[in-house]
Amino acid sequence: MAGLTRITACPFLGYQPRLNRFGSLGPCVHGCAAPRRELREAITIAQRRRRRPSYSAAGAILIGLLVALTLSHQARPRGPSISPAEAAFFTKMSPYAQKAAQATGMPVSVFLTQWALESDWGTSQAFRKDDNAAGIIPWSQARAGRDPAYAGYGSLAAFEKGVVAFYKDNRRYHDLLRAAHKGASPSRLLRMIGQTGYATAPNYGVALEAVLQTIQTIASADGQHAKIKGPRPAKRP
């Protein structure tokens, strides 16, 4: 070992003491002799060096752990982020969605999802001027509102009743309502809405399912996940 030649006469430039079979200090492994004091001093120095922590190795291990934790956190799937406007829309429209669900048998989340998409979370002109969150156009039971492209309702309560009538009185949605009564999932029902021609967008069902994830995230955060499924009516349409 370097630095020990000053206290030894080992010709191999490095005193290397060893223990004999009785556990006593022995001569250098090279065969040279040394006083017992030098043997003890050499062993003490060797033990101190062996016990000295390697800060470079410890630092490398710590950096590796931090990198692994960071990558693990980044790879973890995250739900959609929720804005205050989205949370406010959810709270505002939930009572009306629950009533519509009771009347039609469709889950509350289906109504909230469609209303959120059609009204852009309550910011559309049809919603602000005519309480029309579903993008319903004028038809036999709903006159045009201040925006003539969309049906107008005097209140959100009138809008909820208009949505129920729209689904029940249009034959194209009867299969949708029957599927809801049989327990179809919200995702399945939203895909069916996309296939009924409710909107002209080719990926309307896909867009609805994307919004559904946000609705479910808000419901889970508010402890209302069970409520957005909605009650089932007693009779089929």
C-alpha positions as CSV (number, residue, x, y, z in Angstrom):
1,M,0.0,0.0,0.0
2,A,1.3,3.4,-1.0
3,G,2.9,5.6,1.7
4,L,3.8,2.7,4.1
5,T,7.5,2.4,3.0
6,R,8.5,5.1,5.5
7,I,7.6,2.8,8.4
8,T,8.7,-0.5,6.9
9,A,11.6,-2.1,5.2
10,C,9.6,-4.0,2.7
11,P,11.5,-4.1,-0.6
12,F,8.3,-4.4,-2.6
13,L,7.3,-0.8,-1.7
14,G,4.1,-1.5,0.1
15,Y,3.7,-3.2,3.4
16,Q,0.9,-5.8,3.3
17,P,0.4,-7.3,6.8
18,R,-1.7,-10.5,7.3
19,L,-3.1,-12.5,10.2
20,N,-1.9,-16.0,10.9
21,R,-4.2,-19.0,11.6
22,F,-4.3,-18.0,15.3
23,G,-5.5,-14.5,14.6
24,S,-2.3,-12.9,15.5
25,L,-0.4,-10.3,13.5
26,G,1.9,-12.0,11.0
27,P,4.7,-10.8,8.7
28,C,4.3,-9.1,5.4
29,V,2.9,-11.2,2.6
30,H,6.1,-10.6,0.8
31,G,8.0,-12.5,3.5
32,C,9.8,-9.5,5.1
33,A,9.8,-9.0,8.8
34,A,8.5,-5.9,10.7
35,P,8.0,-4.8,14.3
36,R,4.6,-5.5,15.9
37,R,4.0,-1.7,16.2
38,E,4.4,-1.2,12.5
39,L,2.1,-4.1,11.8
40,R,-0.7,-2.6,13.9
41,E,-0.2,0.8,12.4
42,A,-0.3,-0.6,8.9
43,I,-3.5,-2.5,9.6
44,T,-5.2,0.5,11.2
45,I,-4.4,2.6,8.1
46,A,-5.7,-0.1,5.8
47,Q,-9.0,-0.4,7.8
48,R,-9.6,3.3,7.8
49,R,-9.1,3.5,4.0
50,R,-11.5,0.5,3.6
51,R,-14.2,2.1,5.7
52,R,-13.9,5.6,4.1
53,P,-17.2,6.2,2.1
54,S,-16.9,6.8,-1.6
55,Y,-18.8,10.0,-2.1
56,S,-18.5,9.9,-5.9
57,A,-20.2,6.4,-5.9
58,A,-22.9,7.6,-3.5
59,G,-23.5,10.7,-5.6
60,A,-23.9,8.6,-8.7
61,I,-26.4,6.3,-7.0
62,L,-28.4,9.3,-5.7
63,I,-28.5,10.8,-9.2
64,G,-29.6,7.5,-10.7
65,L,-32.5,7.2,-8.2
66,L,-33.6,10.8,-8.9
67,V,-33.6,10.2,-12.6
68,A,-35.5,6.9,-12.2
69,L,-38.1,8.7,-10.0
70,T,-38.5,11.5,-12.5
71,L,-39.0,9.1,-15.4
72,S,-41.5,7.1,-13.4
73,H,-43.4,10.2,-12.6
74,Q,-43.4,11.4,-16.2
75,A,-44.5,7.9,-17.5
76,R,-47.4,7.8,-15.1
77,P,-50.8,8.2,-16.9
78,R,-52.4,11.5,-16.0
79,G,-56.1,12.4,-16.3
80,P,-57.2,15.5,-18.1
81,S,-56.5,18.8,-16.3
82,I,-59.6,20.6,-15.0
83,S,-60.2,24.3,-15.4
84,P,-62.3,26.4,-13.1
85,A,-64.7,27.1,-16.0
86,E,-65.2,23.3,-16.6
87,A,-65.8,22.6,-12.9
88,A,-68.3,25.5,-12.7
89,F,-70.2,24.2,-15.8
90,F,-70.3,20.7,-14.3
91,T,-71.8,22.1,-11.0
92,K,-74.3,24.3,-12.8
93,M,-75.6,21.7,-15.2
94,S,-75.6,18.6,-13.0
95,P,-79.1,19.1,-11.6
96,Y,-80.6,19.4,-15.1
97,A,-78.7,16.4,-16.3
98,Q,-80.0,14.3,-13.4
99,K,-83.6,15.2,-14.3
100,A,-83.0,14.4,-18.0
101,A,-81.4,11.1,-16.9
102,Q,-84.4,10.2,-14.8
103,A,-86.8,10.9,-17.7
104,T,-84.8,9.1,-20.4
105,G,-82.8,6.4,-18.6
106,M,-79.5,7.6,-20.0
107,P,-76.6,8.2,-17.6
108,V,-76.1,11.7,-16.3
109,S,-72.6,11.7,-17.7
110,V,-73.9,11.3,-21.2
111,F,-75.9,14.5,-21.0
112,L,-73.1,16.4,-19.3
113,T,-70.6,15.3,-21.9
114,Q,-72.7,16.3,-24.8
115,W,-73.7,19.6,-23.3
116,A,-70.1,20.4,-22.5
117,L,-69.0,19.6,-26.1
118,E,-71.9,21.4,-27.8
119,S,-71.7,24.6,-25.7
120,D,-67.9,24.6,-25.3
121,W,-68.3,24.3,-21.5
122,G,-71.0,27.0,-21.4
123,T,-69.3,29.6,-23.6
124,S,-71.2,29.2,-26.9
125,Q,-73.6,31.9,-28.1
126,A,-76.5,29.5,-28.2
127,F,-76.0,28.7,-24.5
128,R,-75.4,32.3,-23.3
129,K,-78.3,33.8,-25.3
130,D,-80.9,30.9,-25.5
131,D,-80.0,28.4,-22.7
132,N,-79.3,25.8,-25.4
133,A,-76.4,23.7,-24.3
134,A,-77.1,20.8,-26.6
135,G,-76.8,22.6,-30.0
136,I,-80.4,21.6,-30.8
137,I,-81.6,23.3,-34.0
138,P,-85.2,24.6,-34.4
139,W,-87.8,21.8,-34.8
140,S,-91.5,21.1,-34.3
141,Q,-91.3,21.5,-30.5
142,A,-88.6,24.3,-30.3
143,R,-88.6,27.6,-32.0
144,A,-85.5,29.5,-33.1
145,G,-83.9,31.6,-30.4
146,R,-82.1,34.9,-30.7
147,D,-79.6,33.0,-32.7
148,P,-81.9,31.7,-35.5
149,A,-79.6,28.7,-36.2
150,Y,-80.4,27.2,-32.8
151,A,-83.5,26.5,-30.8
152,G,-84.2,29.0,-28.0
153,Y,-85.3,28.2,-24.4
154,G,-86.3,30.6,-21.8
155,S,-84.5,28.9,-19.0
156,L,-82.3,25.9,-18.2
157,A,-85.4,24.1,-16.8
158,A,-87.1,24.6,-20.2
159,F,-84.0,23.4,-21.9
160,E,-83.9,20.2,-19.9
161,K,-87.5,19.4,-20.8
162,G,-86.7,20.2,-24.4
163,V,-83.8,17.8,-24.4
164,V,-86.0,15.0,-23.1
165,A,-88.7,15.6,-25.7
166,F,-86.0,15.8,-28.4
167,Y,-84.7,12.3,-27.6
168,K,-88.1,10.7,-26.9
169,D,-90.0,12.2,-29.9
170,N,-87.4,11.5,-32.6
171,R,-87.4,7.9,-33.7
172,R,-83.8,7.9,-34.7
173,Y,-82.9,7.9,-31.0
174,H,-85.2,5.1,-29.8
175,D,-82.5,2.5,-30.2
176,L,-80.2,4.7,-28.2
177,L,-82.8,4.9,-25.4
178,R,-83.4,1.1,-25.5
179,A,-79.6,0.5,-25.2
180,A,-79.5,2.8,-22.2
181,H,-82.3,0.8,-20.5
182,K,-80.3,-2.3,-21.1
183,G,-77.4,-0.9,-19.2
184,A,-75.1,0.3,-22.0
185,S,-72.0,2.1,-20.8
186,P,-71.7,5.9,-21.3
187,S,-68.9,5.4,-23.9
188,R,-71.1,3.0,-25.9
189,L,-74.1,5.4,-25.8
190,L,-71.9,8.4,-26.9
191,R,-70.6,6.4,-29.8
192,M,-74.2,5.6,-30.7
193,I,-75.1,9.3,-30.6
194,G,-72.2,9.9,-33.0
195,Q,-73.7,7.3,-35.4
196,T,-77.2,8.7,-35.3
197,G,-76.4,11.8,-37.3
198,Y,-76.9,14.2,-34.3
199,A,-73.9,16.2,-35.7
200,T,-72.3,16.3,-39.1
201,A,-68.8,16.0,-37.7
202,P,-67.3,12.6,-38.8
203,N,-65.6,12.0,-35.5
204,Y,-68.4,13.3,-33.3
205,G,-68.5,10.2,-31.2
206,V,-64.7,10.2,-30.6
207,A,-64.9,13.9,-29.5
208,L,-67.7,13.0,-27.1
209,E,-65.7,10.2,-25.5
210,A,-62.7,12.6,-25.0
211,V,-64.9,15.0,-23.1
212,L,-66.4,12.1,-21.1
213,Q,-63.0,11.6,-19.5
214,T,-63.0,15.2,-18.2
215,I,-66.5,14.8,-16.9
216,Q,-65.6,11.6,-15.0
217,T,-62.5,13.3,-13.6
218,I,-64.5,16.2,-12.2
219,A,-67.1,13.8,-10.8
220,S,-64.4,11.8,-9.1
221,A,-62.8,14.9,-7.6
222,D,-66.2,16.1,-6.3
223,G,-67.2,12.6,-5.0
224,Q,-70.1,12.5,-7.4
225,H,-68.9,9.6,-9.6
226,A,-71.8,7.4,-8.6
227,K,-74.4,10.2,-9.3
228,I,-73.4,10.8,-12.9
229,K,-74.5,7.3,-13.9
230,G,-78.1,8.4,-13.3
231,P,-81.2,6.5,-12.2
232,R,-83.1,4.2,-14.5
233,P,-86.8,5.0,-15.2
234,A,-89.4,2.3,-14.5
235,K,-90.7,2.0,-18.0
236,R,-89.1,1.7,-21.4
237,P,-89.7,4.3,-24.1
